[in-house]
Amino acid sequence: MKPDDPLAAFRRLCVRRGIALGGLASGRQDDFRTVLAAATLALAEGDAYDERAVNERLHAWLAGPGAMLDVDHVELRRWLVDTRLLERDGFGRRYVRAVPPPAEFAPVLQGLAGCDLALFAQEAREAEQRAREERRSAWQAQRAPQPTADDERWMDEAIALARAAAARGEVPVGAVVVRDGAVVGRGGNAPIAANDPTAHAEIAAMREAAAALANYRLAGCSLYVTLEPCAMCAGAMLHARIARVVYGAADPKTGAAGSVIDLFADERLNHHAVVLRGVRSRECGALLSDFFAARRA
């Protein structure tokens, strides 16, 4: 479409929100005429309407094609009357579209006529929403942290701890805490042996790291774990001020780093960690599936 095509102008306007007619009237006259011409087409040419019928037509138009406007049907009706697009008798009991329309509106009305403006506006808004989502996804992909060779290395250590847990009959989950290129805490799952529901691999690794650093705050530390943290472990990481969390396999049942909830991204909390997902996910997932398959057998 050409830039001055009324349909192109209407498409551009209908994806906006909160447009005040007064602002358009004192500014972009082309846009002002486009919006009022589109509203006029809600009334059939040659038909006469009482005030109630006009209000119903304009109210419906504002709920659909005209949803970009921040006006009500009464204000819109007044604008149509003031611009001479809509004629009324002295008592406001009879309204008709002006024929011929005011000269400045005639080309716009002609350009918009014959189009289903409700469908046109819906399609334009849906296309704009899709474009927004694509831009957001692209932006998030750019921001998403990428795994490094060190991430693979430290996850290997966590996998070794998970294998050791499996050998003890525990669910195979392992974790390490790393600071300044060195492991400061290690842990493997041990709830069964310890009779302790809090004895998850991440908790054990953080306890060892806190003892090694003589500080319950683990600022600047990265935690590597073979399985997505649960809410308990994620909460402990936030309390410890862990800076970075790297996990292998996702946990669709209890994962608190994006699978079920995402505590690390909750804006209401006072600490947030960078989360890197899916490092060595196949190996980490295979440990779990093999373990439970053996238990079922």
Sequence and secondary structure as in RCSB ss.txt:
>XXXX:A:sequence
MKPDDPLAAFRRLCVRRGIALGGLASGRQDDFRTVLAAATLALAEGDAYDERAVNERLHAWLAGPGAMLDVDHVE
LRRWLVDTRLLERDGFGRRYVRAVPPPAEFAPVLQGLAGCDLALFAQEAREAEQRAREERRSAWQAQRAPQPTAD
DERWMDEAIALARAAAARGEVPVGAVVVRDGAVVGRGGNAPIAANDPTAHAEIAAMREAAAALANYRLAGCSLYV
TLEPCAMCAGAMLHARIARVVYGAADPKTGAAGSVIDLFADERLNHHAVVLRGVRSRECGALLSDFFAARRA
>XXXX:A:secstr
  TT HHHHHHHHHT   B HHHHHTS HHHHHHHHHHHHTTS TT EE HHHHHHHHHHHHHTTTTTB   HHH
HHHHHHHTTSEEE TTS  EEE SS  TTTHHHHHHHTTS HHHHHHHHHHHHHHHHHHHHHHHHHHHS    HH
HHHHHHHHHHHHHHHHHTTS   EEEEEETTEEEEEEE  HHHHT TT  HHHHHHHHHHHHHT S  TT EEEE
EE   HHHHHHHHHHT  EEEEEE  TTT TBTTS BGGG TTSS   EEE  TTHHHHHHHHHHHHHHHH 
